[in-house]
Amino acid sequence: MSKFLFVLTRGLEDPTRVTRALQLAKVAKEQGNEVNLFFTDDAVVLAKPGMVDQIKAPTGDEAKTYFEYLVENQVPIYV
């Protein structure tokens, strides 16, 4: 098992990066790794309930799906 820290600095203005970071964190957790998220700069807005629900990448991926998985699996999120 490895340890991962995902540091997200982008917020609503960059849905692709937000979605991709959350997706990679989910994949790492699914593979049995220890995962932590750290939101800083523009990403702090994502900690507010409901904000991540608005984020959708051009590929159609929704950040909400990945974020909900991480919360349900008790991945620590630091702001």
Stockholm file with secondary structure:
# STOCKHOLM 1.0

chainA/1-79         MSKFLFVLTRGLEDPTRVTRALQLAKVAKEQGNEVNLFFTDDAVVLAKPGMVDQIKAPTGDEAKTYFEYLVENQVPIYV
#=GR chainA/1-79 SS CCEEEEEECCCTTCHHHHHHHHHHHHHHHHTTCEEEEEECGGGGGGGSTTSGGGCBCTTSCBHHHHHHHHHHTTCCEEC
#=GC SS_cons        CCEEEEEECCCTTCHHHHHHHHHHHHHHHHTTCEEEEEECGGGGGGGSTTSGGGCBCTTSCBHHHHHHHHHHTTCCEEC
//
